[in-house]
């Protein structure tokens, strides 16, 4: 939750507008906040933050929701599975 200077909560539109201004001012590519949310939660998960804290951070009551929709493996995460498959397939 973000708030304005006077303490009033920012709604989704105002939050987007402010975030895009910050991205533009810093020469950053515009990223949808929804996508940034998934990236943030994946980063936290990859760096050892426990599942129940990820769910709290995301505002979810069910850890499974957070893991299913927001924590995404990247190519590096899949490498051990690919290596194991290579061994099973005889290194082909």
Secondary structure by P-SEA (a helix, b strand, c coil): cccccccccccaaaaaaaaaaaaaaaccccccaaaaaaaaaaaaaaacccaaaaaaaaccccaaaaaacccccccccaaaaaaaaaaaaccc
